[in-house]
Structures are given as C-alpha cells and as structure tokens.
Amino acid sequence: MGLFGGGTIVGLDIGTSSIKAIRMQAVRNGWEVTAAARVATPRGAVADGMIADERALLPAMRHLFAQIGARRSMVIAAVNFTSGVSVRRVGLPVLTPDALRKQIRTQPDQFGLSPGTEQIHDFEILGTQGEGNAAQMDTVLVSAPRAAVESRLHLLESAGLEAVAIDIEPFALMRSLVEINPALAGLPGAVGILDLGAVHTDVTVVRGTNYIFTRAIPLGGDSFTAVVQQALQCSPEEAEELKTEIDLNWLLQGPGGQADTTAYQATAAIKSVLDDLLREVRNSILFYQSQLPDDDVEDGMVGMILLAGGTALMKGLPEYMQAAFSLQVQRADCAQSLPYRIAPRCGNLGPEESPLFALAAGLAAKQPVDQARREIASGEKRRARGKKADAGAAPAPAEEPALPGEPGDEASQ
C-alpha cells in the first residue's frame, strides 16, 4: 500500500535521529538485498513528522546514498503516523479501482475523509466478501497531510532521487516483519509491532496479513534521554551515551555489584517513563482485544510483540516487557523475515542493528510484494476464465494491462 506509485529500489527511512536506507536489486528468480546503511539526522532537520530543514538533510542524504552505491535511484519513503495520518478499514460496495478512486476524489466526505486540498487520500482493496448484491470490498482508506507528503517528495527531488511511492510507516513495518514472514503471516492470532522511535512510539496491531490499527504514544528515546539527563545532571550527549549502558535486567534481577554505577543509576532513572509507556501499550492491546467477537477471543488475542526502532536495542528490553505482559517479546529481525537473498556486505542487518532497519526494509520490499500480488491476481483471473471456458461459457476478453492508478501506485487526489 502506498500513497503514490526497474531493477533497483531503495527503501528510505527518514527518522528524527537517523536516516536508514536499504537497497534491493532485481535478480534472476527474485530480489536481493544488496546494501544497507545509516547516517545521523542533523539536529532539528526532521520535526513533528515534517522535513524542517531540507538544506541540512541533503549532505547527509548524499553521504548515505554514496554508502549504498546508489547516487541516483528509485526510492520509496514514508510519512509517520503522527503527521495527521488517518487509516480506516471499511466494507464498501464492489467497485472497480478507477470508480472508487473517482468517488473518493469527488465525494471524500462519504468515506469519512476530509474534503479539500490539504489531505491526500488513497486506498487498498484487501479482498471481497459475500456474493451478488451482498458482496462487499474489504478496503483500507488512508489520508495523509499533503504538506507531509510533499515535503518528502521535494527533498527526494532535490537530492536527485526518483520517488516511486510514499508509504505509511505502520504498513511498511507490517510488510517487513509479518506479511512476508511465513512464520508469522499464517498465525491465527494477532501480532503487536512497537516502533520505538526518538520522539514517539507507534503501537500497530496486525493479524496475519491484515492491518488492524495503529496508535501513536508521545514517548520515545528522547523521553529516556531527558530523564537520564535530569537524574544524573549531565549533558544530552552524555545521557545518550549512558543509555547505551542501561541494562533493564537489573530491574528484574537486582543490580548485583552495579548499584553504585552510573549505568545502573541511568537504568533506575528511566523506569517510571518506561512503565508509563508500557501501560499505554497494554491499554492499546486491551482495546483491540475488547473488540473481538466472543467466538474469536481465544484465537484473536495478541500472542507476540515485535520491537523495532532505535530504542528497541536497549539491553534487557524484551525481557522486561515479557515479564510485564506475559507475552513473547522479541526484537525485530528483518534479515530473518525477508524472503530475499541478502548480500554478504549487509553485515549491519544482523541482530544487533536489525531493529533499526525494519522500516527501511519494509519500504524496499513494497515493489517486490506489489509485483507478486499482481502476478497472483493475474493468475487467478486466468484460472477463473479457464473454468468458465471448460464449462462452455464464452471466452473472456483478453486481460488488460494494469493501470498505473491501481491502489498503492499513486495518490487519489
């Protein structure tokens, strides 16, 4: 799914604290991850989900793309969920994609979308349920502020890059960690994805390949930095360094001989903020589970939480959360979940850094996933026509080529 619509594609995660990129190359019989790199985001260059200082970002972007060997590339980026993005899953009467796109463009209020030019709307049809006049399309409607989308497009253009798509961050994480991961996509229950960023944490619940909802919580890595800085009376840079020494296992097992160290003091300092964050995460999961019908409560419960983003690297976080939630909690490992060959040079996709690249991986995988979906849909149409022909029905007309305005390829404006 994307708000807009080759052999090489780059997934670009423009974060508040760092910019990550993953390059994928079409090869015989599939795709290969050929490079992954990250650079620091200049302070203040990205704020509140917007590109605040394009001039400061451009040198960092050029350095990043030089590292992955893709100075001029096709790129898929994303807007974050806190930039005024709304996502709704609804049932709609069966329409062609073109007809639905036209209705959304001319009558957005009928779909619960904001009219006017300040928002960009898009959709994806997940499937059809029912038959005949009772049939309905299971559809996800997306709306994002035009300013957030266009600021990214302008940045990419200024950097000499071609924007293939602007996606939504939760969709990209769902894609890289669950949708294309056979071990998780087929689970009957739900999976929670925590994207622990610098400024906020997004809680996304997915079930199989179905997106359920996302909630943004205004607590993140910067919140932990602030309390460490206050408790230890140190500079922001020193607090950031101390965060790398935190071990949440000390809060579960006791500090041992570490009680007098600054590392333990920093660990103790973040406990209240961390517990506040986990309380909000728990409330989000309980809200989802409260909406389950009685006959689906057992199967539909959240059974696992995956951690992505920079703060996910905090030592002991999975164990601390697992004790708090009595659920399986693990760091995202996009190198394991991606069904593509990974080149040896991509050593930074190992478990130590993989949570940082989960979003970029999902963005890079959008084009291969969309291509696979089109091939599957085309095959299903051919099989359906073959069955009609075998039954004596008149042959169906030749299949028309896919339109560039298919859901996920370009915006409905």
C-alpha positions in Angstrom: 0.0 0.0 0.0 1.3 3.5 -0.7 0.2 7.0 -1.4 1.9 7.1 -4.8 3.0 4.9 -7.4 13.2 -1.3 -12.6 15.6 -3.2 -11.3 16.8 -1.3 -8.3 14.8 0.2 -5.4 15.8 1.9 -2.2 13.7 1.9 1.0 14.4 5.2 2.8 13.5 5.8 6.4 14.0 9.5 7.3 13.9 9.5 11.1 14.3 12.2 13.7 17.6 10.8 14.9 18.9 8.8 11.9 18.3 8.1 8.2 18.4 4.5 7.1 18.4 3.0 3.6 18.2 -0.5 2.2 18.9 -1.1 -1.5 17.3 -4.1 -3.3 18.2 -5.3 -6.8 16.1 -7.5 -9.1 18.0 -10.6 -9.9 17.1 -13.9 -11.7 14.2 -15.6 -9.9 13.6 -12.8 -7.4 15.2 -9.9 -5.5 18.4 -9.4 -3.5 19.2 -7.0 -0.6 22.5 -5.5 -1.8 23.3 -2.8 0.7 22.2 -1.2 4.0 23.5 1.9 5.7 22.5 4.7 8.1 23.7 8.2 9.0 22.8 10.6 11.7 20.0 13.1 11.0 21.2 16.7 11.5 19.6 18.0 14.7 16.3 19.7 14.1 16.2 18.7 10.4 13.1 16.5 11.0 10.4 17.6 13.4 6.9 16.6 14.1 6.9 14.3 11.1 7.9 17.1 8.7 11.1 17.9 6.8 12.1 21.0 8.8 15.5 21.8 7.3 16.0 20.4 3.8 19.3 22.1 3.3 20.8 20.4 6.4 19.4 17.0 5.2 20.8 17.0 1.7 24.5 16.4 2.6 23.5 13.6 4.9 21.4 12.0 2.2 24.1 12.2 -0.4 26.6 10.6 2.0 24.1 7.8 2.8 23.4 7.1 -0.9 27.1 7.1 -1.7 27.5 4.4 1.0 24.9 2.1 -0.6 26.2 2.8 -4.1 23.0 4.4 -5.4 23.6 8.0 -6.0 20.6 8.3 -8.4 17.9 5.8 -7.5 14.2 5.0 -7.4 13.1 5.5 -3.8 10.2 4.6 -1.5 9.9 6.7 1.6 7.2 7.1 4.2 5.2 9.5 6.4 4.9 8.7 10.0 1.6 8.0 11.8 1.8 11.2 14.0 1.8 13.5 11.0 -2.0 13.7 10.9 -2.4 10.4 9.1 -5.7 8.5 9.4 -6.3 4.9 8.5 -9.8 3.3 8.3 -10.8 -0.2 7.4 -14.3 -0.4 5.9 -16.6 -2.6 3.8 -17.7 -0.9 0.6 -19.9 -2.0 -2.3 -18.0 -3.7 -5.1 -16.5 -1.1 -7.5 -13.6 -1.1 -9.9 -10.5 0.7 -8.5 -11.0 3.5 -11.0 -14.6 4.0 -9.9 -13.6 4.0 -6.3 -10.8 6.4 -6.9 -13.1 8.8 -8.7 -15.7 8.7 -5.9 -13.0 9.4 -3.2 -11.7 12.3 -5.3 -15.2 13.9 -5.8 -17.0 12.8 -2.6 -14.4 12.2 0.1 -16.8 13.0 3.0 -18.9 10.0 2.1 -15.9 7.9 3.0 -15.2 9.7 6.3 -12.3 11.5 4.6 -11.6 15.2 4.9 -12.5 17.3 1.8 -10.3 20.0 0.4 -6.8 20.0 -0.9 -4.9 19.8 2.4 -5.1 16.0 2.5 -4.1 13.3 0.1 -6.3 10.2 0.0 -5.5 6.6 -1.1 -6.9 3.1 -0.6 -6.2 -0.5 -0.9 -8.8 -3.3 -1.6 -7.8 -6.3 0.5 -10.5 -8.6 -0.9 -14.2 -9.2 -1.5 -16.6 -10.9 0.9 -20.1 -12.2 0.1 -21.7 -12.8 -3.3 -24.1 -11.0 -5.7 -25.7 -7.8 -4.4 -24.5 -8.5 -0.9 -20.8 -8.6 -1.9 -18.6 -6.0 -0.2 -14.9 -5.0 -0.7 -12.7 -5.1 2.4 -11.0 -1.8 2.0 -8.4 0.3 3.8 -8.7 4.0 3.4 -5.7 6.3 4.1 -5.5 10.0 4.4 -2.3 12.0 4.9 -1.5 15.7 5.1 -0.4 17.0 1.7 2.4 19.0 3.4 4.0 15.9 5.0 3.9 14.0 1.7 5.1 16.9 -0.5 8.0 17.9 1.9 9.4 14.4 1.4 8.9 14.5 -2.4 10.6 17.8 -2.6 13.6 16.5 -0.5 13.9 13.5 -2.8 13.8 15.6 -5.9 16.4 18.0 -4.5 18.7 15.0 -3.8 18.3 13.8 -7.4 16.2 10.8 -6.5 13.0 9.5 -8.1 10.1 8.9 -5.7 8.3 5.7 -6.7 6.0 5.8 -3.7 5.3 7.5 -0.4 4.0 4.8 2.1 2.8 4.9 5.6 5.2 3.7 8.3 3.0 1.1 10.0 2.2 -0.6 6.7 5.9 -0.9 5.8 6.7 -2.4 9.2 3.8 -4.9 8.8 5.2 -5.8 5.4 8.8 -6.5 6.5 8.1 -8.2 9.8 4.8 -10.1 9.3 3.3 -10.0 5.8 6.3 -11.6 4.0 7.4 -13.7 7.0 5.9 -17.2 6.6 6.4 -17.9 10.3 4.1 -15.1 11.4 1.8 -14.4 8.4 0.0 -17.7 9.0 -0.6 -17.3 12.7 -4.3 -17.3 13.7 -3.7 -14.7 16.4 -2.5 -11.1 16.3 1.0 -9.6 16.5 1.8 -6.3 18.1 4.6 -4.2 16.5 6.2 -1.5 18.6 8.1 1.1 16.6 10.2 2.8 19.3 11.4 6.0 17.8 13.2 9.0 19.2 10.1 11.1 19.7 7.2 8.7 19.8 6.2 5.0 19.9 3.7 3.6 17.4 1.7 0.5 18.5 0.5 -1.4 15.5 -1.7 -4.5 15.7 -1.8 -6.8 12.7 -3.4 -10.2 12.2 -1.9 -12.4 9.6 -1.6 -10.1 6.6 -4.5 -7.8 7.8 -3.7 -4.4 9.3 -5.9 -3.7 12.3 -4.9 -0.3 13.8 -2.1 2.0 14.9 -1.9 4.2 17.9 0.9 6.8 18.5 2.2 7.3 22.0 4.2 10.5 22.7 7.0 8.8 24.5 10.3 7.6 22.9 14.0 7.5 23.1 14.2 11.3 23.7 12.0 10.8 26.8 14.5 8.4 28.3 17.4 10.8 27.4 15.6 13.6 29.3 15.1 11.7 32.5 18.7 10.4 32.5 20.0 13.9 31.9 17.9 15.2 34.8 18.7 12.4 37.2 22.5 12.4 36.6 22.8 16.1 35.9 24.7 15.5 32.7 24.6 16.9 29.1 22.3 15.4 26.4 25.3 13.9 24.7 26.4 12.2 28.0 22.8 11.0 28.6 22.7 9.4 25.1 26.0 7.6 25.8 24.7 6.4 29.2 21.6 5.0 27.5 23.8 2.5 25.7 24.9 1.2 29.1 21.4 0.7 30.5 20.5 -2.9 31.3 16.9 -3.5 32.2 17.7 -7.0 33.5 19.0 -5.2 36.7 15.4 -4.1 37.4 14.2 -7.7 37.2 17.1 -9.5 38.9 18.7 -6.8 41.1 21.8 -4.7 40.3 24.3 -7.1 41.9 27.5 -5.2 42.2 26.4 -2.4 39.8 24.2 -0.4 42.3 26.8 2.4 42.6 27.5 2.7 38.8 26.1 5.5 36.6 24.8 2.8 34.3 22.5 1.4 37.0 21.5 4.9 38.0 20.5 5.6 34.4 18.6 2.3 34.4 16.7 3.2 37.5 16.0 6.7 36.2 14.1 5.5 33.1 11.9 3.0 35.0 9.0 5.4 35.6 8.9 6.6 32.0 9.3 3.1 30.6 6.4 1.8 32.8 4.2 4.7 31.6 5.0 3.7 28.0 4.2 0.0 28.7 1.0 1.0 30.4 -0.1 2.8 27.2 1.0 -0.2 25.1 -1.1 -2.5 27.3 -4.1 -0.3 27.0 -3.8 -0.3 23.2 -3.7 -4.1 23.1 -6.6 -4.4 25.6 -8.6 -2.1 23.4 -8.1 -4.3 20.3 -8.9 -7.5 22.3 -12.1 -5.9 23.7 -13.4 -5.5 20.2 -13.1 -9.2 19.3 -16.3 -11.2 19.0 -16.9 -13.8 21.6 -16.3 -16.7 19.3 -12.9 -15.2 18.3 -11.4 -14.2 21.6 -9.2 -17.2 22.1 -7.8 -17.2 18.5 -7.6 -13.5 18.0 -5.6 -12.4 21.1 -2.2 -10.7 20.7 0.4 -13.5 21.1 3.6 -11.8 20.3 5.2 -8.3 20.3 8.0 -7.3 17.9 10.2 -4.4 18.8 11.6 -2.1 16.0 13.4 1.3 16.1 16.4 2.6 17.8 15.1 2.2 21.4 14.4 -1.4 20.7 18.2 -2.0 21.1 18.1 -1.1 24.8 19.6 -4.0 26.7 17.1 -6.2 28.6 14.0 -4.5 27.0 12.5 -7.7 25.6 12.9 -9.5 28.9 11.5 -6.6 30.9 8.4 -6.3 28.6 7.9 -10.1 28.6 7.7 -10.0 32.4 5.3 -7.1 32.2 3.0 -8.6 29.5 3.4 -12.4 29.9 3.7 -12.4 26.1 6.5 -13.4 23.8 8.5 -10.3 23.1 11.5 -10.1 20.7 13.4 -7.6 18.7 12.5 -7.4 15.0 14.9 -9.3 12.8 14.2 -8.2 9.2 17.2 -10.2 8.0 15.4 -13.3 9.0 11.9 -12.2 8.0 12.8 -11.0 4.5 12.3 -13.8 1.9 15.2 -12.5 -0.2 18.9 -13.2 -0.6 21.0 -10.8 1.5 24.4 -9.9 0.1 27.4 -10.6 2.4 28.2 -6.9 2.6 25.0 -6.3 4.6 26.5 -7.3 7.9 24.7 -4.4 9.6 21.4 -6.3 9.1 22.5 -8.7 11.9 20.5 -9.0 15.2 22.5 -6.1 16.8 21.2 -3.5 14.3 18.3 -5.2 12.5 15.5 -3.3 14.5 16.9 0.0 13.1 16.4 -1.2 9.6 12.9 -2.8 9.9 11.1 0.2 8.4 13.6 0.7 5.5 13.3 -3.0 4.7 9.5 -2.8 4.5 9.7 0.2 2.2 12.2 -1.5 -0.1 10.1 -4.7 -0.1 7.0 -2.8 -1.3 7.8 -3.1 -5.0 8.6 -6.8 -4.9 5.4 -7.5 -2.8 3.2 -5.5 -5.1 4.6 -7.2 -8.1 3.9 -10.6 -6.5 0.4 -9.6 -5.7 -0.3 -8.5 -9.3 1.1 -11.8 -10.6 -1.1 -13.8 -8.2 -4.2 -11.8 -9.1 -3.4 -12.2 -12.8 -3.0 -16.0 -12.4 -6.4 -16.2 -10.5 -8.1 -14.4 -13.3 -6.7 -16.7 -15.9 -7.7 -19.8 -13.9 -11.3 -18.4 -13.5 -11.5 -17.8 -17.2 -10.3 -21.3 -17.9 -13.0 -22.7 -15.6 -15.7 -20.7 -17.5 -14.3 -21.9 -20.8 -14.3 -25.5 -19.6 -17.9 -25.1 -18.5 -18.9 -24.0 -22.0 -19.0 -20.3 -21.3 -17.9 -17.8 -23.9 -14.2 -17.0 -23.6 -13.4 -13.9 -21.6 -11.8 -10.9 -23.3 -8.0 -10.7 -23.1 -6.8 -9.2 -19.9 -6.0 -5.5 -20.0 -2.7 -4.3 -18.7 -2.6 -3.0 -15.1 -3.4 0.7 -14.9 -0.9 3.0 -13.3 -3.6 4.1 -10.9 -4.1 0.8 -9.2 -4.2 1.1 -5.4 -0.8 1.5 -3.9 0.7 3.0 -7.1 -0.4 6.7 -7.0 -2.5 9.1 -4.9 -6.2 9.7 -5.3 -6.2 13.5 -5.1 
